[in-house]
Amino acid sequence: MSSLPKIPAEPAETTSSNASAERRNLADALAHERNVLRTMIDLIPAFIYAKDAGSRFIAMNTALARNMGTTHIYASVDMRLTRKFRFGERMSLDLIAEGFNLFNRFNEAAANPFYTAVNAFNERSGGKYYSFPTASFDPRQFQLGFKFNF
């Protein structure tokens, strides 16, 4: 980006209020140009970004920001045990015990997609950048039940 344009020297008879008004106008024009440029960059569907020397993101468009926060692999071990008890020829009772996520592993459901959070978390693996988790799947759960068949 270009630097701010130089403000020409004011004649001696110009008041300071005129100079401050001109500075405000120049600052407003610059802010408007930056806003237009940012909007144009954000509307492009391709990933646009800039990194510093430490390989940290310093800017990116919304297309990349939406897809930046990836989560770790989902893993869960579930188990179901059943036992059938017969009562006569036509009736039975099934006892059921189930456990979900038996090792109580933390599984991320979603992560913060913004590049500032991705940089702050500072976890990279195999070219993926991980972010702060914002939601998780259920922790360890157990349930008991029975079913009567007749």
C-alpha positions in Angstrom: 0.0 0.0 0.0 1.2 3.5 -0.6 1.9 5.8 2.2 -0.2 8.8 3.1 0.1 11.7 0.7 2.1 14.6 1.9 0.0 17.6 3.0 1.2 20.7 1.2 2.5 23.6 3.4 -0.2 25.9 4.4 0.0 29.7 3.8 0.6 31.7 6.9 -2.9 33.2 6.9 -4.6 29.7 6.9 -6.1 28.8 10.2 -5.3 25.6 12.0 -8.9 24.5 11.7 -8.6 24.4 7.9 -5.5 22.2 8.1 -7.1 19.8 10.6 -10.2 19.6 8.3 -8.0 18.8 5.4 -6.1 16.1 7.4 -9.5 14.6 8.4 -10.6 14.5 4.8 -7.4 12.8 3.7 -7.7 10.3 6.6 -11.3 9.6 5.6 -10.4 9.1 2.0 -7.6 6.7 2.9 -10.0 4.7 5.2 -12.5 4.5 2.4 -9.9 3.2 -0.1 -8.7 0.6 2.4 -12.3 -0.5 3.0 -12.9 -0.8 -0.8 -9.7 -2.8 -1.2 -10.6 -5.1 1.8 -14.0 -5.7 0.4 -12.6 -6.6 -3.0 -10.1 -9.0 -1.5 -12.8 -10.7 0.6 -15.1 -11.2 -2.3 -12.5 -13.3 -4.2 -13.2 -17.0 -3.6 -9.5 -18.0 -3.9 -7.3 -18.1 -0.7 -5.3 -14.9 -0.3 -3.0 -14.5 2.6 0.3 -12.9 3.8 2.7 -14.3 6.3 5.6 -12.8 8.3 9.1 -14.1 8.5 8.1 -16.4 11.4 5.5 -18.1 9.1 2.6 -16.6 11.0 -0.4 -15.3 9.2 -0.7 -11.5 9.2 -3.6 -11.1 6.8 -6.0 -13.3 4.8 -9.3 -13.0 3.0 -12.6 -14.4 4.4 -12.5 -17.4 2.1 -9.3 -18.7 3.8 -10.4 -17.5 7.3 -13.6 -19.6 7.0 -11.6 -22.8 6.2 -8.6 -22.2 8.4 -9.5 -23.6 11.8 -9.3 -27.4 11.3 -9.9 -29.9 14.1 -8.0 -33.0 15.2 -9.1 -36.5 14.2 -12.3 -37.8 15.8 -11.7 -41.0 17.7 -14.0 -42.9 20.1 -14.3 -46.4 21.5 -17.8 -47.6 22.1 -19.0 -50.9 23.6 -22.3 -52.8 24.0 -23.0 -55.8 26.2 -26.3 -57.7 26.1 -27.6 -60.7 28.0 -30.8 -62.5 27.2 -32.9 -64.3 29.8 -35.6 -66.6 28.6 -38.9 -67.1 30.4 -40.7 -70.0 29.0 -41.1 -70.5 25.3 -42.3 -67.1 24.1 -40.9 -64.5 26.6 -37.5 -63.1 27.1 -35.7 -60.2 28.8 -32.7 -58.5 27.3 -30.4 -56.6 29.7 -28.3 -54.0 27.8 -25.2 -52.0 29.0 -23.6 -49.5 26.6 -20.6 -47.2 26.9 -19.7 -44.4 24.6 -16.2 -42.8 24.3 -14.9 -45.2 26.9 -11.4 -43.6 27.1 -13.0 -40.2 27.5 -11.0 -38.7 24.7 -11.6 -35.0 24.0 -13.0 -34.7 20.4 -13.3 -31.3 18.9 -16.5 -30.5 17.0 -15.5 -27.1 15.7 -12.6 -24.7 15.9 -12.1 -20.9 15.8 -11.5 -20.1 12.1 -9.9 -16.7 12.5 -6.2 -16.4 11.6 -5.4 -14.6 14.8 -6.6 -17.5 16.9 -4.8 -20.0 14.7 -1.5 -18.1 15.2 -2.1 -17.8 19.0 -2.8 -21.6 19.3 0.5 -22.2 17.5 -0.1 -25.9 16.7 0.9 -27.2 13.3 1.1 -30.7 12.1 1.7 -32.0 8.5 0.8 -28.7 6.9 -2.4 -28.2 8.9 -2.9 -25.4 11.2 -5.0 -26.1 14.3 -7.1 -23.6 16.2 -8.8 -23.2 19.6 -11.7 -25.6 20.0 -15.1 -23.9 20.2 -17.3 -27.0 20.6 -16.8 -30.6 21.5 -18.5 -33.9 21.2 -19.9 -35.7 24.2 -17.6 -37.1 26.9 -17.7 -40.6 28.3 -21.3 -41.8 28.7 -23.0 -45.0 30.0 -26.5 -46.3 29.7 -28.3 -49.3 31.0 -31.5 -50.7 29.6 -33.8 -53.7 29.2 -36.1 -55.0 26.6 -39.0 -57.4 27.3 -40.0 -59.6 24.4 -43.3 -61.5 24.4 
